[in-house]
Amino acid sequence: MNIENVTKETVLITGGGGYFGFRLGCALYKKGVDVILFDVLKPVQAVPEGVKFIQGDVCCLSEVEKALRDVICVFHIASYGMSGREQLNRKLIEDVNVRGTENIIQACRKAGVPSLVYTSTYNVVFGGQVIENGDESLPYLPLHLHPDHYSRTKSLAEMKVLQANDTELGEGKGVLRTCALRPAGIYGPGEQRHLPRIVSYVERGLFKFVYGDPLSLVEFVHVDNLVQAHILASEALNATTRHIAAGQAYFISDGRPINNFEFFRPLVEGLGYQFPTIRLPLSFVYFSAFLTEMVHFLVGRLYNFQPLLTRTEVYKTGVTHYFSMEKARKELGYKPEQFSLTEVVEWFKSQGHGRKLRIYTVKHLIRDGGLILLLAAVVLSWLPAAVTLSV
């Protein structure tokens, strides 16, 4: 398929109601491609006229099979459990990420869909170890070493997608070509998952410290660069490119490693807030996140609170891991554009965010006092463990 010249061929995007899936769908539609957005929830934005939305669940094989009729490429983006309390819902993570992916593969083969592009994650090879300029030759992180269920299931799903490459389609329609993209953390104006959570912490006065080595480096990818990569990947599955991407995985980012907290400094200060000067040890924050997860495990069914941080989020933001874009550049023609957080800051301001005069009330006093007591309790519980480890 050459997307640039397609006028009547149809693609389907699972997770098309989400931030990235919707942006990808709109970009493809502007290129003259018929687009189906497939998701359990409708997009928060108005669906452009001409783009079709089908409400459905990747966990339901019959709904997937029905949606894939006359489709020539599937972008499988739908997943669950990436961050926050979602990471602690093991059953739903397994259902969506593994069984949902199995349904997509089975339905593609039955319906004769020749191309499948899977949106994976850096986490399939990263589990808290330092990685500097890694490439696609790195092995999968052993499944039992993943500290969170999301990363483990995304790794399983990617394996299944790549193993399905070159398998026969139904009714002698050829073979299925598959590839996987492993993006860094996504950002952009209107992003609905990570950035609003960060801004919420800042506005509630919870962003009081940073942690880890100030020289640690991570990566991010602007949503438009990720859209570009997915379109290029779908084209690289075609005969015109000799199926160069078939069976392959690619790391995708802006190609600019940066300290996690320095990346977000323009957002915090751009909204008028003071950037924290307190820096805590990574091990301390990780242990705090572990305790929080244990509390959630005990009371989560009664009170499904949002953890400040999970263990996975701690090492993803505080441990160096970045990757080479050379394979994506060479085989896909990927050329990331340079973006800043300026447009993100302006978007949040347009939504009414930004520092306002704050009146310190009894409610704030109780909240801040509670945070201090919680921090003290964690410190006291952490010290014996730290002493034991040092011995």
URMOSUL-V728846 format. One record per run of one state. SS is the DSSP state (@ for helix, = for strand, . for the rest). FROM is the first residue (numbers start at 1). LEN is the number of residues. If there is no record, write none. Layout:
BEGIN
ss=SS from=FROM len=LEN
ss=SS from=FROM len=LEN
END
This chain:
BEGIN
ss=. from=1 len=2
ss=@ from=3 len=3
ss=. from=6 len=4
ss== from=10 len=5
ss=. from=15 len=4
ss=@ from=19 len=12
ss=. from=31 len=3
ss== from=34 len=6
ss=. from=40 len=12
ss== from=52 len=4
ss=. from=56 len=5
ss=@ from=61 len=7
ss=. from=68 len=3
ss== from=71 len=6
ss=. from=77 len=7
ss=@ from=84 len=5
ss=. from=89 len=1
ss=@ from=90 len=22
ss=. from=112 len=3
ss== from=115 len=5
ss=. from=120 len=2
ss=@ from=122 len=3
ss=. from=125 len=6
ss== from=131 len=4
ss=. from=135 len=8
ss=@ from=143 len=3
ss=. from=146 len=3
ss=@ from=149 len=15
ss=. from=164 len=3
ss== from=167 len=2
ss=. from=169 len=1
ss=@ from=170 len=3
ss=. from=173 len=2
ss== from=175 len=9
ss=. from=184 len=1
ss== from=185 len=3
ss=. from=188 len=6
ss=@ from=194 len=10
ss=. from=204 len=5
ss== from=209 len=3
ss=. from=212 len=6
ss== from=218 len=1
ss=. from=219 len=1
ss== from=220 len=3
ss=@ from=223 len=13
ss=. from=236 len=3
ss=@ from=239 len=3
ss=. from=242 len=6
ss== from=248 len=5
ss=. from=253 len=5
ss== from=258 len=1
ss=. from=259 len=1
ss=@ from=260 len=11
ss=. from=271 len=7
ss== from=278 len=3
ss=. from=281 len=1
ss=@ from=282 len=18
ss=. from=300 len=11
ss=@ from=311 len=8
ss=. from=319 len=2
ss== from=321 len=3
ss=. from=324 len=2
ss=@ from=326 len=7
ss=. from=333 len=9
ss=@ from=342 len=9
ss=. from=351 len=11
ss=@ from=362 len=29
ss=. from=391 len=1
END
